């Protein structure tokens, strides 16, 4: 009897939740951001999500209009700053489509400022500059990730220890 009630409640919840979920969004990566200036939106993300010093990473750029429709063509340049000093630059390049991916290596630990320049899109024909922070893994980053994972696993074990015996007990009575 209890088992049939649980199945009925479970089916009801599934059917009810399907009707309220009408839009889904992808996971926003840790080192990702977007900025809107004028009629354009620039999005940036890194792979891996938390880059390590001296390790190659991929930087993903996406240029859209205000309705999130990718532009057909854009010219973009990037200036990279660390402690308010420009340490590198990627010269302006034209790209077809709304995406551009490039490989890069950050040598220093900490926050790097990426000034992304979008050319020939401003109403006056000038440059629009979007500013993003990209952080790298420091030596304590792995300890942080490990502590979060250990806490999550510990919570899962405690919840299983509490609720699984109750569920098994109720199923054996039926």
MDAnalysis code that builds the backbone (N, CA, C; Angstrom):
import MDAnalysis as mda
import numpy as np

u = mda.Universe.empty(522, n_residues=174, atom_resindex=np.repeat(np.arange(174), 3), trajectory=True)
u.add_TopologyAttr("name", ["N", "CA", "C"] * 174)
u.add_TopologyAttr("resid", np.arange(1, 175))
u.add_TopologyAttr("resname", ["UNK", "UNK", "UNK", "UNK", "UNK", "UNK", "UNK", "UNK", "UNK", "UNK", "UNK", "UNK", "UNK", "UNK", "UNK", "UNK", "UNK", "UNK", "UNK", "UNK", "UNK", "UNK", "UNK", "UNK", "UNK", "UNK", "UNK", "UNK", "UNK", "UNK", "UNK", "UNK", "UNK", "UNK", "UNK", "UNK", "UNK", "UNK", "UNK", "UNK", "UNK", "UNK", "UNK", "UNK", "UNK", "UNK", "UNK", "UNK", "UNK", "UNK", "UNK", "UNK", "UNK", "UNK", "UNK", "UNK", "UNK", "UNK", "UNK", "UNK", "UNK", "UNK", "UNK", "UNK", "UNK", "UNK", "UNK", "UNK", "UNK", "UNK", "UNK", "UNK", "UNK", "UNK", "UNK", "UNK", "UNK", "UNK", "UNK", "UNK", "UNK", "UNK", "UNK", "UNK", "UNK", "UNK", "UNK", "UNK", "UNK", "UNK", "UNK", "UNK", "UNK", "UNK", "UNK", "UNK", "UNK", "UNK", "UNK", "UNK", "UNK", "UNK", "UNK", "UNK", "UNK", "UNK", "UNK", "UNK", "UNK", "UNK", "UNK", "UNK", "UNK", "UNK", "UNK", "UNK", "UNK", "UNK", "UNK", "UNK", "UNK", "UNK", "UNK", "UNK", "UNK", "UNK", "UNK", "UNK", "UNK", "UNK", "UNK", "UNK", "UNK", "UNK", "UNK", "UNK", "UNK", "UNK", "UNK", "UNK", "UNK", "UNK", "UNK", "UNK", "UNK", "UNK", "UNK", "UNK", "UNK", "UNK", "UNK", "UNK", "UNK", "UNK", "UNK", "UNK", "UNK", "UNK", "UNK", "UNK", "UNK", "UNK", "UNK", "UNK", "UNK", "UNK", "UNK", "UNK", "UNK", "UNK", "UNK", "UNK", "UNK", "UNK"])
u.atoms.positions = np.array([
    [0.818, -1.192, 0.000],
    [0.000, 0.000, 0.000],
    [0.866, 1.261, 0.000],
    [1.844, 1.291, 0.913],
    [2.730, 2.447, 0.990],
    [3.542, 2.572, -0.291],
    [3.924, 1.440, -0.847],
    [4.724, 1.445, -2.075],
    [3.920, 2.053, -3.229],
    [2.650, 1.733, -3.340],
    [1.810, 2.292, -4.401],
    [1.637, 3.800, -4.214],
    [1.500, 4.222, -2.966],
    [1.381, 5.654, -2.701],
    [2.659, 6.393, -3.075],
    [3.813, 5.817, -2.752],
    [5.087, 6.442, -3.110],
    [5.247, 6.548, -4.622],
    [4.869, 5.500, -5.338],
    [4.953, 5.520, -6.807],
    [4.022, 6.588, -7.366],
    [2.810, 6.687, -6.826],
    [1.851, 7.691, -7.288],
    [2.387, 9.108, -7.048],
    [2.940, 9.363, -5.869],
    [3.496, 10.677, -5.556],
    [4.679, 10.980, -6.476],
    [5.527, 10.004, -6.704],
    [6.680, 10.184, -7.577],
    [6.251, 10.531, -9.003],
    [5.277, 9.819, -9.537],
    [4.776, 10.100, -10.890],
    [4.129, 11.478, -10.946],
    [3.374, 11.832, -9.928],
    [2.740, 13.150, -9.877],
    [3.794, 14.258, -9.888],
    [4.845, 14.104, -9.087],
    [5.899, 15.118, -9.038],
    [6.623, 15.245, -10.373],
    [6.863, 14.136, -11.029],
    [7.530, 14.189, -12.339],
    [6.653, 14.921, -13.343],
    [5.378, 14.568, -13.413],
    [4.482, 15.221, -14.366],
    [4.305, 16.698, -14.044],
    [4.231, 17.039, -12.768],
    [4.079, 18.432, -12.371],
    [5.335, 19.231, -12.695],
    [6.503, 18.654, -12.453],
    [7.750, 19.390, -12.693],
    [8.027, 19.567, -14.176],
    [7.574, 18.660, -15.021],
    [7.777, 18.814, -16.468],
    [7.063, 20.055, -16.981],
    [5.906, 20.338, -16.454],
    [5.140, 21.478, -16.955],
    [5.741, 22.817, -16.529],
    [6.495, 22.864, -15.446],
    [7.051, 24.141, -15.021],
    [8.459, 24.374, -15.566],
    [9.105, 23.349, -16.109],
    [10.439, 23.518, -16.693],
    [10.256, 23.772, -18.179],
    [10.427, 25.020, -18.573],
    [10.237, 25.363, -19.977],
    [11.487, 25.934, -20.606],
    [12.500, 26.191, -19.813],
    [13.730, 26.752, -20.347],
    [14.890, 26.230, -19.523],
    [15.975, 25.891, -20.181],
    [17.150, 25.395, -19.488],
    [18.371, 26.173, -19.944],
    [19.288, 26.376, -19.028],
    [20.528, 27.076, -19.338],
    [21.698, 26.185, -18.983],
    [22.757, 26.289, -19.753],
    [23.953, 25.512, -19.481],
    [24.652, 26.037, -18.240],
    [25.472, 25.193, -17.685],
    [26.273, 25.563, -16.516],
    [27.193, 26.719, -16.870],
    [27.169, 27.760, -16.072],
    [28.076, 28.873, -16.264],
    [29.411, 28.502, -15.647],
    [30.447, 28.493, -16.444],
    [31.740, 28.071, -15.958],
    [32.293, 29.060, -14.937],
    [33.213, 28.565, -14.099],
    [33.777, 29.377, -13.024],
    [34.445, 30.637, -13.566],
    [35.331, 30.491, -14.525],
    [36.041, 31.627, -15.103],
    [35.307, 32.103, -16.350],
    [34.064, 32.453, -16.225],
    [33.319, 32.958, -17.368],
    [32.604, 34.242, -16.960],
    [32.378, 35.071, -17.956],
    [31.701, 36.335, -17.684],
    [31.145, 36.863, -18.993],
    [30.267, 37.815, -18.868],
    [29.770, 38.510, -20.053],
    [29.583, 39.971, -19.701],
    [29.676, 40.786, -20.736],
    [29.537, 42.219, -20.544],
    [28.833, 42.797, -21.760],
    [27.973, 43.769, -21.523],
    [27.242, 44.414, -22.598],
    [27.624, 45.885, -22.639],
    [28.047, 46.325, -23.813],
    [28.305, 47.737, -24.060],
    [27.695, 48.048, -25.422],
    [26.916, 49.102, -25.480],
    [26.279, 49.451, -26.749],
    [25.308, 48.375, -27.181],
    [25.399, 47.973, -28.430],
    [24.483, 46.977, -28.989],
    [25.080, 45.584, -29.021],
    [26.184, 45.361, -28.310],
    [26.857, 44.071, -28.394],
    [27.168, 43.524, -27.009],
    [27.210, 42.201, -26.952],
    [27.511, 41.482, -25.712],
    [28.700, 40.575, -26.021],
    [29.721, 40.637, -25.178],
    [30.889, 39.771, -25.322],
    [30.916, 38.825, -24.133],
    [31.093, 37.545, -24.426],
    [31.201, 36.524, -23.388],
    [32.589, 35.900, -23.481],
    [33.169, 35.574, -22.335],
    [34.488, 34.960, -22.280],
    [34.432, 33.804, -21.287],
    [35.181, 32.739, -21.579],
    [35.264, 31.593, -20.680],
    [36.605, 30.911, -20.914],
    [37.045, 30.131, -19.924],
    [38.295, 29.402, -20.060],
    [38.052, 27.911, -19.901],
    [38.859, 27.136, -20.589],
    [38.897, 25.686, -20.425],
    [40.340, 25.316, -20.157],
    [40.686, 24.733, -19.051],
    [39.815, 24.317, -17.957],
    [39.230, 25.523, -17.222],
    [38.199, 25.247, -16.438],
    [37.517, 26.329, -15.744],
    [38.451, 27.087, -14.817],
    [39.350, 26.381, -14.159],
    [40.335, 27.023, -13.295],
    [41.711, 26.692, -13.870],
    [42.263, 27.591, -14.686],
    [43.566, 27.303, -15.286],
    [44.683, 27.303, -14.255],
    [45.720, 26.537, -14.539],
    [46.898, 26.487, -13.672],
    [48.022, 27.302, -14.289],
    [48.903, 27.780, -13.444],
    [50.035, 28.570, -13.918],
    [50.919, 27.720, -14.824],
    [51.330, 28.297, -15.943],
    [52.240, 27.616, -16.846],
    [51.617, 26.503, -17.657],
    [50.341, 26.254, -17.492],
    [49.641, 25.206, -18.233],
    [48.811, 25.841, -19.340],
    [48.724, 25.198, -20.495],
    [47.906, 25.778, -21.572],
    [46.425, 25.761, -21.214],
    [45.757, 26.801, -21.616],
    [44.305, 26.891, -21.439],
    [43.718, 27.388, -22.754],
    [42.459, 27.182, -22.915],
    [41.769, 27.689, -24.095],
    [40.841, 28.808, -23.633],
    [40.918, 29.935, -24.326],
    [40.030, 31.050, -24.029],
    [38.969, 31.088, -25.117],
    [37.722, 31.110, -24.704],
    [36.598, 31.099, -25.627],
    [35.923, 32.467, -25.602],
    [35.744, 33.052, -26.766],
    [35.066, 34.337, -26.890],
    [33.800, 34.124, -27.706],
    [32.749, 34.840, -27.350],
    [31.497, 34.796, -28.099],
    [30.973, 36.222, -28.177],
    [30.627, 36.655, -29.381],
    [30.116, 38.006, -29.589],
    [28.696, 37.889, -30.123],
    [27.756, 38.533, -29.415],
    [26.348, 38.478, -29.810],
    [25.763, 39.883, -29.793],
    [24.562, 39.975, -30.355],
    [23.821, 41.229, -30.226],
    [23.037, 41.170, -28.910],
    [22.172, 42.132, -28.691],
    [21.436, 42.178, -27.422],
    [20.421, 41.050, -27.275],
    [20.047, 40.400, -28.389],
    [19.100, 39.290, -28.345],
    [19.808, 37.936, -28.319],
    [21.099, 37.925, -27.997],
    [21.923, 36.718, -27.941],
    [22.078, 36.037, -29.304],
    [21.867, 36.763, -30.385],
    [22.116, 36.224, -31.720],
    [23.572, 36.514, -32.066],
    [24.309, 35.477, -32.457],
    [25.717, 35.669, -32.778],
    [25.878, 36.565, -33.992],
    [26.905, 37.407, -33.945],
    [27.190, 38.286, -35.069],
    [27.854, 37.471, -36.181],
    [27.766, 37.973, -37.420],
    [28.334, 37.247, -38.553],
    [29.849, 37.409, -38.637],
    [30.327, 38.576, -38.264],
    [31.751, 38.877, -38.389],
    [32.130, 39.915, -37.343],
    [33.322, 39.760, -36.757],
    [33.789, 40.744, -35.788],
    [35.315, 40.802, -35.814],
    [35.824, 41.936, -35.379],
    [37.275, 42.132, -35.238],
    [37.549, 42.363, -33.765],
    [38.454, 41.553, -33.217],
    [38.694, 41.567, -31.782],
    [40.190, 41.550, -31.500],
    [40.592, 42.267, -30.467],
    [41.956, 42.254, -29.957],
    [41.897, 42.156, -28.449],
    [42.946, 41.633, -27.839],
    [42.943, 41.423, -26.389],
    [44.246, 41.966, -25.799],
    [44.112, 42.728, -24.726],
    [45.265, 43.184, -23.955],
    [45.178, 42.537, -22.578],
    [46.298, 41.984, -22.109],
    [46.309, 41.235, -20.851],
    [47.164, 41.983, -19.839],
    [46.569, 42.228, -18.658],
    [47.232, 42.985, -17.599],
    [47.379, 42.131, -16.352],
    [48.474, 42.370, -15.635],
    [48.704, 41.737, -14.337],
    [49.275, 42.811, -13.429],
    [48.646, 43.065, -12.299],
    [49.041, 44.143, -11.377],
    [49.133, 45.480, -12.110],
    [48.127, 45.770, -12.912],
    [48.009, 47.027, -13.660],
    [49.125, 47.261, -14.679],
    [49.856, 46.231, -15.034],
    [50.903, 46.331, -16.048],
    [50.536, 45.396, -17.194],
    [50.564, 45.933, -18.414],
    [50.242, 45.092, -19.567],
    [51.385, 44.115, -19.790],
    [51.072, 42.817, -19.755],
    [52.097, 41.789, -19.916],
    [52.060, 41.126, -21.285],
    [50.951, 41.274, -22.000],
    [50.851, 40.643, -23.313],
    [49.674, 41.251, -24.064],
    [49.627, 40.957, -25.347],
    [48.506, 41.414, -26.174],
    [48.320, 40.443, -27.327],
    [47.095, 40.292, -27.728],
    [46.751, 39.540, -28.937],
    [46.271, 40.579, -29.931],
    [46.993, 40.746, -31.037],
    [46.634, 41.812, -31.975],
    [45.236, 41.611, -32.559],
    [44.612, 42.696, -33.018],
    [43.267, 42.588, -33.597],
    [43.235, 41.616, -34.779],
    [42.194, 40.788, -34.775],
    [41.990, 39.801, -35.833],
    [40.518, 39.770, -36.189],
    [40.228, 39.577, -37.473],
    [38.835, 39.437, -37.919],
    [38.443, 37.972, -37.876],
    [37.200, 37.722, -37.465],
    [36.697, 36.353, -37.349],
    [35.307, 36.269, -37.957],
    [35.042, 35.163, -38.647],
    [33.712, 34.880, -39.184],
    [32.921, 34.128, -38.122],
    [31.656, 34.407, -38.018],
    [30.823, 33.753, -37.015],
    [30.986, 34.425, -35.666],
    [30.239, 33.962, -34.712],
    [30.204, 34.617, -33.413],
    [31.151, 34.059, -32.380],
    [31.973, 33.048, -32.746],
    [32.889, 32.433, -31.781],
    [34.338, 32.632, -32.201],
    [35.204, 32.669, -31.197],
    [36.644, 32.627, -31.434],
    [37.273, 31.927, -30.249],
    [38.145, 30.984, -30.517],
    [38.853, 30.251, -29.475],
    [40.344, 30.405, -29.723],
    [41.086, 30.611, -28.659],
    [42.536, 30.719, -28.780],
    [43.188, 30.066, -27.569],
    [44.376, 29.543, -27.772],
    [45.132, 28.936, -26.677],
    [46.048, 29.980, -26.064],
    [46.221, 29.888, -24.755],
    [47.057, 30.863, -24.059],
    [47.600, 30.224, -22.788],
    [48.734, 30.733, -22.313],
    [49.338, 30.259, -21.065],
    [49.556, 31.459, -20.151],
    [49.003, 31.394, -18.947],
    [49.230, 32.424, -17.924],
    [50.355, 31.944, -17.028],
    [51.405, 32.739, -16.936],
    [52.599, 32.337, -16.197],
    [52.518, 32.634, -14.711],
    [51.717, 33.608, -14.314],
    [51.694, 34.048, -12.919],
    [50.396, 33.629, -12.234],
    [50.478, 33.440, -10.940],
    [49.310, 33.088, -10.154],
    [48.551, 34.361, -9.776],
    [47.240, 34.274, -9.793],
    [46.432, 35.409, -9.381],
    [45.451, 35.831, -10.454],
    [44.992, 37.061, -10.335],
    [43.965, 37.579, -11.239],
    [44.621, 38.364, -12.364],
    [44.236, 38.033, -13.572],
    [44.686, 38.736, -14.767],
    [43.491, 39.501, -15.333],
    [43.737, 40.703, -15.791],
    [42.688, 41.528, -16.386],
    [42.804, 41.425, -17.903],
    [41.725, 40.994, -18.534],
    [41.669, 40.902, -19.985],
    [40.816, 42.058, -20.490],
    [41.425, 42.934, -21.268],
    [40.697, 44.031, -21.906],
    [40.453, 43.606, -23.347],
    [39.215, 43.280, -23.621],
    [38.826, 42.776, -24.937],
    [38.302, 43.955, -25.751],
    [38.989, 44.256, -26.844],
    [38.630, 45.380, -27.701],
    [37.865, 44.861, -28.913],
    [36.653, 45.353, -29.096],
    [35.818, 45.010, -30.239],
    [35.844, 46.210, -31.171],
    [36.350, 46.002, -32.377],
    [36.592, 47.096, -33.312],
    [35.428, 47.298, -34.275],
    [35.249, 48.544, -34.703],
    [34.304, 48.939, -35.754],
    [32.855, 48.584, -35.444],
    [32.474, 48.566, -34.184],
    [31.080, 48.262, -33.848],
    [30.399, 49.398, -33.089],
    [31.174, 50.318, -32.571],
    [30.583, 51.446, -31.855],
    [29.830, 52.320, -32.849],
    [28.871, 53.056, -32.358],
    [28.062, 53.903, -33.238],
    [28.916, 54.930, -33.982],
    [30.020, 55.364, -33.356],
    [30.913, 56.313, -34.016],
    [32.035, 55.620, -34.789],
    [31.985, 54.280, -34.897],
    [33.006, 53.540, -35.622],
    [34.246, 53.252, -34.796],
    [34.206, 53.576, -33.515],
    [35.373, 53.389, -32.653],
    [35.452, 51.987, -32.067],
    [36.180, 51.884, -30.969],
    [36.454, 50.612, -30.317],
    [35.656, 50.531, -29.013],
    [35.052, 49.385, -28.773],
    [34.394, 49.120, -27.493],
    [35.300, 48.192, -26.698],
    [35.583, 48.532, -25.451],
    [36.475, 47.723, -24.617],
    [35.679, 47.082, -23.493],
    [35.768, 45.751, -23.428],
    [35.112, 44.953, -22.399],
    [36.202, 44.453, -21.454],
    [35.965, 44.530, -20.151],
    [36.982, 44.169, -19.167],
    [36.528, 42.927, -18.399],
    [37.426, 41.923, -18.356],
    [37.128, 40.662, -17.679],
    [38.289, 40.282, -16.766],
    [37.976, 39.618, -15.657],
    [38.984, 39.076, -14.748],
    [39.092, 37.573, -14.985],
    [40.308, 37.090, -15.161],
    [40.556, 35.655, -15.286],
    [41.545, 35.298, -14.187],
    [41.174, 34.360, -13.319],
    [42.060, 33.971, -12.226],
    [42.682, 32.613, -12.523],
    [43.869, 32.416, -11.986],
    [44.571, 31.149, -12.160],
    [44.623, 30.418, -10.833],
    [44.923, 29.148, -10.936],
    [45.020, 28.285, -9.769],
    [46.249, 28.653, -8.967],
    [46.084, 28.842, -7.686],
    [47.248, 29.043, -6.833],
    [47.557, 27.722, -6.134],
    [48.671, 27.620, -5.425],
    [49.020, 26.343, -4.796],
    [47.954, 25.817, -3.839],
    [47.129, 26.697, -3.258],
    [46.106, 26.247, -2.326],
    [44.797, 25.904, -3.028],
    [44.740, 26.087, -4.331],
    [43.516, 25.831, -5.077],
    [43.082, 24.379, -5.002],
    [44.043, 23.447, -5.082],
    [43.684, 22.035, -5.018],
    [43.153, 21.671, -3.635],
    [43.707, 22.269, -2.585],
    [43.206, 22.021, -1.231],
    [41.766, 22.509, -1.107],
    [41.457, 23.658, -1.739],
    [40.088, 24.186, -1.719],
    [39.141, 23.220, -2.427],
    [39.510, 22.771, -3.610],
    [38.663, 21.842, -4.366],
    [38.480, 20.541, -3.591],
    [39.559, 20.024, -2.997],
    [39.479, 18.792, -2.222],
    [38.564, 18.957, -1.017],
    [38.657, 20.085, -0.322],
    [37.818, 20.278, 0.872],
    [36.341, 20.375, 0.502],
    [36.023, 21.016, -0.621],
    [34.628, 21.082, -1.065],
    [34.124, 19.696, -1.436],
    [34.942, 18.930, -2.170],
    [34.541, 17.575, -2.566],
    [34.376, 16.682, -1.340],
    [35.310, 16.753, -0.381],
    [35.218, 15.926, 0.824],
    [33.980, 16.280, 1.632],
    [33.669, 17.563, 1.738],
    [32.458, 17.974, 2.462],
    [31.192, 17.461, 1.797],
    [31.149, 17.515, 0.475],
    [29.979, 17.024, -0.256],
    [29.822, 15.523, -0.090],
    [30.910, 14.797, -0.200],
    [30.853, 13.346, -0.039],
    [30.445, 13.001, 1.395],
    [31.009, 13.711, 2.372],
    [30.645, 13.470, 3.773],
    [29.169, 13.707, 4.031],
    [28.628, 14.792, 3.465],
    [27.201, 15.075, 3.624],
    [26.363, 13.966, 2.998],
    [26.767, 13.494, 1.825],
    [26.045, 12.409, 1.172],
    [26.049, 11.142, 2.004],
    [27.187, 10.803, 2.602],
    [27.281, 9.605, 3.446],
    [26.382, 9.746, 4.672],
    [26.389, 10.898, 5.298],
    [25.547, 11.114, 6.487],
    [24.061, 10.999, 6.128],
    [23.653, 11.616, 5.017],
    [22.249, 11.524, 4.607],
    [21.859, 10.090, 4.275],
    [22.740, 9.359, 3.607],
    [22.451, 7.945, 3.322],
    [22.338, 7.148, 4.608],
    [23.209, 7.404, 5.561],
    [23.191, 6.700, 6.838],
    [21.884, 6.949, 7.590],
    [21.347, 8.137, 7.454],
    [20.118, 8.476, 8.162],
    [18.892, 7.934, 7.438],
    [18.807, 8.127, 6.126],
    [17.560, 7.859, 5.419],
    [17.436, 6.462, 4.813],
    [18.506, 5.818, 4.432],
    [18.387, 4.487, 3.818],
    [17.816, 3.467, 4.793],
    [18.234, 3.412, 6.057],
    [17.595, 2.451, 6.981],
    [16.091, 2.704, 7.134],
    [15.684, 3.964, 7.149],
    [14.249, 4.266, 7.272],
    [13.490, 3.767, 6.051],
    [14.051, 3.982, 4.876],
    [13.384, 3.542, 3.639],
    [13.309, 2.022, 3.609],
    [14.410, 1.347, 3.948],
    [14.405, -0.120, 3.941],
    [13.428, -0.668, 4.985],
    [13.342, -0.021, 6.130],
    [12.433, -0.466, 7.180],
    [10.980, -0.335, 6.728],
    [10.651, 0.775, 6.065],
    [9.282, 0.949, 5.608],
    [8.940, -0.013, 4.469],
    [9.906, -0.365, 3.639],
    [9.647, -1.305, 2.542],
    [9.465, -2.740, 3.058],
    [10.193, -3.109, 4.096],
    [10.065, -4.463, 4.634],
    [8.773, -4.663, 5.408],
    [8.195, -3.585, 5.961],
    [6.918, -3.699, 6.671],
    [5.765, -3.927, 5.703],
    [5.889, -3.423, 4.470],
    [4.778, -3.505, 3.517],
    [4.591, -4.867, 2.938],
])
